[in-house]
Amino acid sequence: MKFDIFLDDISLSENYGLRVLKYSISPPVAKTMIIDIPGTSDYFDLTESISGNVEYQMRTIKVTADLRFSRDQFFSVFSGLSNAITGKRTKIKFSWDPDFYWIGRVEFSDCTNILGYGGQIEMIATVEPYKYEINQQYPVALTLPQTVTLVGLHKHICPVFLCSNEMTVEYLGNTYSLNTGENQILEIFLGPGTHELNFSGTGTVTIDYRGASL
């Protein structure tokens, strides 16, 4: 299998001639909030006190790649790649994990020219703790009335509903009104598992929802 990395859908292999030598993704680290109670063996654990869920710190992706060009070509390619992505919010996708992408900012930690060979570059990306599904679960507009099932992964997410008319949606026995245009209902906060939504009214609804996993 050919390893490749895509930055905003640009292939490091096809577009820049880079060969991935190694990569690493730091493990998820929970944002804990634990307060010691002086003089006792007890403590307050407030980790889930704000969102009701365990939240996570940013993660780090490191990539080492080489380029078998002449010295001049090597620095030309490195300059072009630097101009394209350095410091920019970038979608990062791996060929060996084709169903997900990461979001973060890419920097270069090293650029080494090897005489008569080309050189190596080292990239480091600071990314959100979750990787997101490439495809929306319902990418097309749905004609009402309609019942849909969304599959949640690890992260709790509020889907976005784009409605052509006013309508309603039922979730867990509760009915919510949706206005024409873009809507988010804070009570429809989908975590792991399957979630059934019942839309009533006329017109169409488009659901912007992607699951996210650690």
C-alpha positions in Angstrom: 0.0 0.0 0.0 1.3 3.4 -0.9 1.3 5.8 2.0 0.2 9.3 1.2 -1.0 12.4 3.1 -3.5 14.9 1.8 -3.4 18.5 3.0 -6.7 20.2 1.9 -7.0 17.4 -0.7 -3.5 18.1 -2.1 -1.5 14.9 -2.3 2.1 15.2 -0.8 3.1 12.3 -3.1 1.4 13.3 -6.4 1.7 17.1 -6.1 5.0 17.4 -4.3 6.8 14.1 -4.9 7.2 13.5 -1.2 7.5 10.0 0.3 6.2 9.4 3.8 8.8 7.7 6.0 7.1 7.8 9.4 4.3 9.5 11.2 2.9 9.6 14.7 -0.3 10.9 16.4 -0.2 11.7 20.0 -2.8 9.9 22.2 -5.8 11.7 23.5 -5.4 13.4 26.9 -8.4 14.3 28.9 -8.9 17.8 30.3 -9.2 17.0 34.0 -10.2 19.4 36.7 -9.5 17.8 40.1 -9.4 20.0 43.2 -7.8 18.6 46.4 -9.5 19.2 49.7 -6.8 20.2 52.2 -6.6 18.1 55.3 -8.6 15.2 53.9 -8.2 12.3 51.5 -11.0 13.6 49.4 -11.2 15.7 46.3 -13.6 17.3 44.0 -13.6 15.9 40.4 -15.1 18.6 38.2 -13.9 17.1 34.9 -17.4 16.8 33.4 -18.9 19.8 35.2 -19.2 22.2 32.3 -20.3 20.1 29.2 -21.3 16.9 31.0 -18.7 14.9 29.0 -15.0 14.3 29.1 -13.2 16.9 27.0 -9.8 16.5 25.5 -6.6 18.6 24.8 -5.3 19.4 21.3 -3.2 16.6 19.8 0.0 16.5 17.7 0.7 14.8 14.4 4.3 14.5 13.3 5.3 13.4 9.8 8.8 12.8 8.3 9.0 12.6 4.5 11.8 12.6 1.9 12.2 14.1 -1.5 14.6 12.5 -4.1 15.2 15.5 -6.2 18.3 17.7 -6.8 19.1 20.3 -4.2 17.6 23.1 -6.2 14.4 21.2 -6.8 14.2 20.1 -3.2 14.3 23.7 -1.9 11.9 24.8 -4.6 9.3 22.2 -3.6 9.8 22.9 0.1 9.2 26.6 -0.6 6.0 25.9 -2.5 4.7 23.6 0.2 5.6 26.2 2.9 3.7 28.9 1.0 0.7 26.7 0.6 0.1 25.4 4.2 2.4 26.9 6.9 0.2 28.1 9.8 -3.0 27.8 7.9 -6.0 25.9 9.2 -5.8 22.7 7.2 -7.8 19.5 6.6 -5.4 16.5 7.0 -6.2 13.1 5.6 -4.2 9.9 5.6 -4.5 7.3 2.7 -4.5 4.5 5.3 -7.5 6.0 7.1 -9.6 7.2 4.2 -12.9 7.7 6.0 -11.7 10.4 8.4 -9.9 13.7 8.4 -8.2 15.9 11.0 -8.3 19.7 11.3 -5.3 21.7 12.5 -2.4 24.0 11.7 0.7 22.7 10.1 4.3 23.9 10.7 7.7 22.6 9.5 10.1 21.7 12.3 13.0 20.7 10.0 14.2 20.8 6.4 17.4 19.0 5.7 19.2 18.8 2.4 21.3 15.7 1.8 23.9 16.3 -0.9 23.4 14.2 -4.0 20.1 12.8 -2.6 17.5 15.4 -2.1 16.4 15.8 1.5 14.0 15.3 4.3 11.3 17.5 5.8 9.6 17.2 9.2 6.0 18.5 9.6 4.2 19.0 12.9 0.5 19.7 13.1 -1.5 20.8 16.1 -4.9 19.4 15.6 -8.3 19.1 17.2 -8.6 16.1 19.5 -11.1 14.3 17.2 -10.9 13.1 13.6 -14.1 13.7 11.6 -16.0 11.6 9.1 -15.2 12.5 5.5 -18.8 12.1 4.3 -22.0 13.6 5.7 -24.4 10.9 6.8 -27.2 12.6 4.7 -25.6 14.6 2.0 -28.7 15.4 0.0 -31.9 17.3 0.7 -34.7 15.2 2.1 -38.3 15.7 1.2 -40.7 15.9 4.1 -42.2 14.1 6.0 -39.1 12.1 6.7 -37.6 9.9 9.4 -33.8 9.6 9.5 -31.3 7.8 11.7 -28.0 9.4 12.5 -25.1 7.4 13.9 -23.1 9.2 16.6 -19.5 8.4 17.3 -17.5 9.5 20.4 -17.9 13.3 20.2 -21.2 14.9 21.1 -22.3 17.2 18.2 -25.3 19.3 17.4 -26.3 18.7 13.8 -27.2 21.7 11.6 -30.5 21.6 9.8 -31.0 23.7 6.6 -34.7 24.0 6.0 -36.6 25.3 2.9 -39.7 26.0 5.0 -40.8 26.1 8.6 -41.1 22.6 10.0 -40.8 20.5 13.1 -38.5 17.7 14.2 -39.2 15.2 17.0 -36.3 13.7 19.0 -36.7 11.5 22.1 -40.4 12.3 22.4 -39.9 16.1 22.3 -40.9 18.3 19.3 -38.9 21.3 18.2 -39.7 24.0 15.7 -37.3 24.7 12.8 -37.3 28.0 10.9 -36.5 28.6 7.3 -32.8 28.6 6.8 -30.1 27.2 9.2 -31.0 25.8 12.6 -29.3 24.1 15.5 -31.2 22.8 18.5 -29.1 22.5 21.6 -31.3 19.8 23.0 -30.4 17.6 19.9 -26.9 16.9 21.1 -25.9 13.6 19.6 -23.4 11.3 21.2 -22.4 7.7 20.6 -25.2 5.4 19.2 -28.1 5.7 16.9 -30.5 8.6 17.0 -33.9 8.8 15.2 -35.2 12.1 14.1 -38.8 12.6 12.7 -39.4 15.6 10.5 -42.9 16.9 9.8 -44.2 19.6 7.6 -43.5 20.5 3.9 -40.4 21.3 1.9 -36.9 19.8 2.3 -34.3 19.6 4.9 -30.5 19.1 4.6 -28.7 17.7 7.6 -25.1 18.7 8.1 -23.8 16.1 10.5 -20.4 14.2 10.6 -19.5 11.9 13.5 -16.1 12.3 15.2 -13.9 9.8 16.8 -10.7 9.9 18.9 
